[in-house]
Amino acid sequence: MAKTTYNNPYHPYPYEMRGQFAEKQEKDKTRFFEIDSYKYDKEKIKRLKENDLFESSYAAMCIEQLNSPITDSDNVFYLYKIATYYADPNQDDPELFNESTYCHERYYFQNIDELLEFANHKWGLVLSDFVQKHKTHIPSY
């Protein structure tokens, strides 16, 4: 597993991170980003496997799509997903905004540092680009 600088079993995000949403202008389009975390609970996963429920669980889907296999589960506390898509930033109505989305991508990581490094390399995002939802053009319900 890659060396991490942030790995807190009690909170999924670094305190410097101002939110889990970002947006970036790319030529004539606006790309939106949303980060989500999932508590990695070895005991819960064990119970799901014992009851033959693991394969259909959200945990299994996250683990299957990780960028690399979990090799040191004692140091994995959360799994992370970054979702990105293009949308019309001028849509204030949540349903119209959702209808305007296209080109969806999702990537999964076993620590926030890997996710942020990937986002920086792929889209030029840095930690301070992530803000609270209301500071983006993503409308709330």
HUGI-V473504 format. One record per backbone hydrogen bond with DSSP energy under -1.0 kcal/mol. NH is the residue of the N-H (numbers start at 1). CO is the residue of the C=O. Records with the same first field share a line. If there is no record, write none. Layout:
BEGIN
NH = CO, CO
END
This chain:
BEGIN
17 = 14
21 = 131
22 = 33
24 = 31
26 = 29
29 = 26
31 = 24
32 = 85
33 = 22
34 = 83
35 = 20
36 = 81
38 = 79
40 = 77
45 = 41
46 = 42
47 = 43
48 = 44
49 = 45
50 = 46
51 = 47
52 = 49
53 = 48
54 = 48
57 = 54
61 = 57
62 = 58
63 = 59
64 = 60
65 = 61
66 = 63
67 = 108
75 = 72
76 = 73
79 = 38
80 = 109
81 = 36
82 = 107
83 = 34
84 = 105
85 = 32
86 = 102
87 = 30
91 = 88
97 = 93
98 = 94
99 = 95
100 = 96
101 = 98
102 = 86
105 = 84
107 = 82
109 = 80
115 = 111
116 = 112
117 = 113
118 = 114
119 = 115
120 = 116
121 = 117
122 = 118
123 = 119
124 = 120
125 = 119
129 = 126
130 = 127
131 = 21
135 = 132
136 = 133
END
